[in-house]
Amino acid sequence: MATFLFEEIVFGPVKSRRLGVSLGINLLPVDAKVCSFDCVYCECGTNKEHRGGKLPNSSEVLNALESKLKEMQSNHEAPDVITFAGNGEPTLHPEFATIIDETLRLRDAYFPKANVSVLSNATQLGSPRVFEALKRVDQAILKLDSAHPKTIALLDRPVSSAFNVEKLVEQLKAFNGKLIVQTLFTRGQYGGQHFDNTTEEEIADWIGLLRQIRPESVMIYTIDRDTPIQHIEKIPLEALQQIAKRVEDEAHISVSVAG
Ligand code: SF4
């Protein structure tokens, strides 16, 4: 299916389903994908089909960001959020922490009311520099697609065999509530294996982890654009809303739903 790559370091602003008017920052190559997961639903395609590319350095990122912020300021166009997303996992960038601090400085100078958000798969939380940088942003939006290692292996396909859900939960708890958990719900088939993170057992165990992590909120969503594989389902909005209600009733955590 037709997946796509972001072809710029700074992209948008775009109207995001989850975040509002979002100015995007892609810390990954503009012609390749670099990620520590290889999710079956990734809109950028598989890691294998988009290898190579060169990471932008911090000066390239910050110059591109400042020139876009100047342009938006002169057009009286304010972003709700500056979002680190793009062609893979932003926290893999070796200068991630420095870029975050400089972005916070530029945000304060140009659009102090805008949030700085990072969409991350949470695989690099073992790095103190990444963990501390994520604690400094307004919204660290961290992926937890399932409580079950087998489902994560099928759905998110971690590149490293060292990925461990129990360790991840301990790392997420260390944010002391200053994080947003993001979860994509889907079901389907890949490589002869069935995956479904919407079953009763999946939802009950996932809510159990949310009760331990106590994030300030949860974002749930489903596939929106083309994915690398064919046999994958979009979950109906009503089903997502039922999941959200369960989280609110059982864990008392607010949930936003993007169908
Ligand atoms: S974590 Fe995000 S960028 Fe990485 S493979 Fe999954 S969806 Fe794609």
Residues whose N, C-alpha, C, O or C-beta is under 5 A from the ligand:
A	BS01	SF4	C35 F37 D38 C39 C42 G86 G88 E89 N121
